[in-house]
Amino acid sequence: MFACARRNDVVSLSLACIKVRSAGGISRGFRVIVCRACEDPPCAKVCPEDALTLRKGGGVTLIPELCIGCGLCRQACVVGAIHWDRRINKPLICIHCGTCAQHCPYGVLGLVRNDRPGALAAAPSRKAIHDPG
């Protein structure tokens, strides 16, 4: 998550576009909260300034100059994956650049295409892939 924030020249977990939350304690594991690259993203539909443009393959890209910081996109996201940069009052939305996966010290993050052409999904753990047992 630090890698994601560093992509934006900051070092702060609160400024990453990906969050990890407990799924109910250590025994239940954790869940990653990140943009799921919707084909028809509700966040873009509610933006009154068209500051969220559709990305090829799903998801959106923010045009910061157009964003007025109303937060409607955040409210519309069905998976709660739009985080907020309080310094500039604008959304933080994953663009699926792969920086988090490249720098994950545990090898549990990755990007893979799913069965929907051009779409992205979470990758299986590299640890699980390389574990022969």
Buried (B, 14 or more C-beta within 10 A) or exposed (E): BBBBBBBEEBEEEBBBBBBBEEEEEEEEEEEBBBBBBBEEBEBBEBBEEEBBEBBEBBBBEBEEEEBEBBBBBBEBBEEEBBBBBEEEEBBBBBBBEBBBBEBBEEBBBBBEEEEEEEBBBBBEBBEEEEEEE
